[in-house]
Amino acid sequence: MFPKTVKSAARVAAVTAVFGVATVGGVGVANATSHLAPEEVYLTALDEEGIPYSSAYYAVATAYAVCGDFESGYDFYDIGLDFLSESSYSAYEAGFIIADAVTVYCPQYTYALPV
């Protein structure tokens, strides 16, 4: 078996690769529908990507929480790893949600998204 640190490093590397792919998709979808209200843009992108959420209220609250995390100094990967440990979202879904939230609600943190 691998030591715990090696497993963690491997997981971070895998998550990084998937998060990067997800962010490209999130930004593109949100920009394509920017004529809608922010909530519609955000939820439409999640719907089109097939990412489930329990309610529109919860999904939007999650987006605001993502922006709050960036404002508090957390980076993309910290927020993504939190998603993975506290939800049933896949790495792709978590990356997409984060990118979509940033694009729609706090574009000042777009620089923090992986390219």
HELIX and SHEET records of a PDB file:
HELIX    1   1 LYS A    4  ALA A   32  1                                  29    
HELIX    2   2 PRO A   38  GLU A   49  1                                  12    
HELIX    3   3 ALA A   56  GLU A   71  1                                  16    
HELIX    4   4 PHE A   76  GLU A   86  1                                  11    
HELIX    5   5 ALA A   91  TYR A  105  1                                  15    
HELIX    6   6 PRO A  107  ALA A  112  5                                   6    
END                                                                             
